[in-house]
Amino acid sequence: MFTQQLLLEKAETQLYDSLIDRANANIEKIHSPYRQTVSISSLGVKNFSRFRKDLIEYLQSNLSDIDKQNLTFIGISFKDFANAGIIDNIVNQIDEISQSEAVT
């Protein structure tokens, strides 16, 4: 049982790292749709819903075979895995880039 838990954690970590690496390698490609789809309300609240959906679709369409195997082993859908925090991390990273560009 303990070994199974370690293997699950390793698969989750590998998948997480792979997706972060893929997002970082394609940050410019991802940043452009961010600028086009994130809207800001009159009160300054950002709406990321459309961008999050597009980002999940993009990452899912670019899964490696190892990523797919890890998802199967973990027993979770890609959308559920992505919504468990990785998308928020990527969105925050891109948002920081956009804010730094606005300041410059």
Secondary structure by P-SEA (a helix, b strand, c coil): caaaaaaaaaaaaaaaaaaaaaaaaaaaaaaaaaaacccccccccccaaaaaaaaaaaaaaaccaaaaaaaaaacccaaaaaaccaaaaaaaaaaaaaaaaaac
